[in-house]
Amino acid sequence: MLVKILHFAGSLCFLLYGMKLMSDGIQKSAGQKLKKALAFMTGNRFVGLLTGCLLTMIIQSSGATTVMVVSFVNAGLVTLEQSIGVIFGANIGTTITAWVVALFGFNFKIEAFAIPIFGLGYLLTLIKKFKKEGLGMAVMGFGILFLGLSWLSKAFQLDSGPVMAIFQAVQGHGILTILLGVVVSMIFTALIHSSSAMTAIVITMAYNKIIGWEFGAAMVIGSEMGSTIDSIMAAAGAKSSAKSCALIHVMFNVATSFLALIFFKPFLSFVDFVVPGRIEDNMIFHIAALHTSFKVFGTVIFIPFTRQIAHLAQTLIKEKTEEKVMTYTLEFSEKTAAEYPESMVIRAQKEIADFADIVVDMFDNLQAGLKNRDKDFVEEGFPKIEQLEDYTDQMHRELTHYLVKCSRLNISEDAKDNVSLMMQISEEMESMGDSCLSIASQIKKAVEKKMPFRQEDMDRLLPYFELARQFMYFIHKNVAKIERLSPDQFQFATEIEQQIDDERKALKKVARKRLESGADVKAELLYIDIVRQIEKIGDRCFDVAGELGKNAKK
């Protein structure tokens, strides 16, 4: 008996590992291309539904898709309402695994091609010049998945004795059998974190005549509720928006499952009607069809009410007031990193874009203060810049810790390059924030001490400041998307940097001449320091342009 249990456990572990390896490999192979798929999520509910469905079909894991969506909602990349269609689509997309198992899992000897496929995948990971390590992992996972499925089928074919007797004993008792199937499947799915694997197990048991049609259907419905464990874990410790997203996933899966149970008999009759042949002869296709149809029905019922569902979730999980305090935290979710490592890098890109937004906001406030130089700036403008500078310090510190952890993940080479780039950009952005605060402090000092500024000086300083602002907006536009500069864009950045340097030399030369002629020393030194700090901001912008334009310079 112990040997049979170990045989089953080992086969199940192979199946689960194959699914994970295949999913991780596809994600790594796709890399930042998955970020482009995210753009579709900002469309209407039906585009989101299609995105979630196709993405889950590709990466073979609704759990990974759901965890990704929860993390993106937490990061503010997508809204709660936009995420609903993706969650619905992920539930449909995950049914592809059941069809793959039903169509290819039992019609021929799996071992005949599973091991060669694994070998091919391993070769792809070894030959580095092909740069197909992710694809190799996916192919290896595909081979292991079917090898585990074959062994799982053999485990059920063994003389099970007591196990077979237990399954026979619990079946044929009407509603009690159905409820037991739902509960057992829900718990087991939560333990193995995969409704796809649970459905594969149910199909394998049905193929080996261990379970009947009703009990198998009940287990498939139960796996739908058990699969919500991933989104619940991903939302732990996250913002209220992410928790609302996870709640929507739970509500949808539970509501869909309850509807399927309420109309259990009619639903099974419908599946029997659409799937040709006797149930006893092709139960595996009946189960695969049931798995797909009840998720499609649930989506059709609830997709018109995405706005109301989002409102309900936000009502149940209210936003905490402390989330609005100017304190920056960036949680590194180990669960998300394990399920979907590339999403951690995409999350960091969103944070870098926010970092750039804040620095630009500081610069805009600074420009207004330099132009007006009045008490309003001292009382309102300067405290805001000071607060934002403190916030950028927090962002730099938290982002650095976060990115260091990202660099250790099993991600694509492009993603690793982006992580390194973002660490440097974060450093430069923090330095820009320091320079903004330094200029703001000098303006505050000039206002408080009523230091005079010549109108002719301001007439030259403001265009110089505007030149630096233009450079910062140029950098902000490209940093927000982490896009490499083209040769023409890098040439543009080089020309702006040169203009800033030339203007800085001219302004400092004029100030030195006034010092030599007996002008107010404190006022002139303050003026020179402002010029120097503006030039430093230009230098930091050019450093960022240099990193973004490395390919353009080659």
Sequence and secondary structure as in RCSB ss.txt:
>XXXX:A:sequence
MLVKILHFAGSLCFLLYGMKLMSDGIQKSAGQKLKKALAFMTGNRFVGLLTGCLLTMIIQSSGATTVMVVSFVNA
GLVTLEQSIGVIFGANIGTTITAWVVALFGFNFKIEAFAIPIFGLGYLLTLIKKFKKEGLGMAVMGFGILFLGLS
WLSKAFQLDSGPVMAIFQAVQGHGILTILLGVVVSMIFTALIHSSSAMTAIVITMAYNKIIGWEFGAAMVIGSEM
GSTIDSIMAAAGAKSSAKSCALIHVMFNVATSFLALIFFKPFLSFVDFVVPGRIEDNMIFHIAALHTSFKVFGTV
IFIPFTRQIAHLAQTLIKEKTEEKVMTYTLEFSEKTAAEYPESMVIRAQKEIADFADIVVDMFDNLQAGLKNRDK
DFVEEGFPKIEQLEDYTDQMHRELTHYLVKCSRLNISEDAKDNVSLMMQISEEMESMGDSCLSIASQIKKAVEKK
MPFRQEDMDRLLPYFELARQFMYFIHKNVAKIERLSPDQFQFATEIEQQIDDERKALKKVARKRLESGADVKAEL
LYIDIVRQIEKIGDRCFDVAGELGKNAKK
>XXXX:A:secstr
 HHHHHHHHHHHHHHHHHHHHHHHHHHHHHTTHHHHHHHHTTS HHHHHHHHHHHHHHHT HHHHHHHHHHHHHH
TSS HHHHHHHHHHHHHHTTHHHHHHHHHSSSS THHHHHHHHHHHHHHHH GGG  HHHHHHHHHHHHHHHHHH
HHHHHHHS  THHHHHHHHHSSSTHHHHHHHHHHHHHHHHHHT HHHHHHHHHHHHHTTSS HHHHHHHHHHHHH
HTTHHHHHHHTTS HHHHHHHHHHHHHHHHHHHHHHHTHHHHHHHHHHHS S TTTSHHHHHHHHHHHHHHHHHH
HHGGGHHHHHHHHHHHS   GGGGSS       HHHHHH HHHHHHHHHHHHHHHHHHHHHHHHHHHHHHHH SH
HIIIIIHHHHHHHHHHHHHHHHHHHHHHHHHHTSS  HHHHHHHHHHHHHHHHHHHHHHHHHHHHHHHHHHHHTT
    HHHHHHHHHHHHHHHHHHHHHHHHHTTT    HHHHHHHHHHHHHHHHHHHHHHHHHHHHHHTT  HHHHH
HHHHHHHHHHHHHHHHHHHHHHHTHHHH 
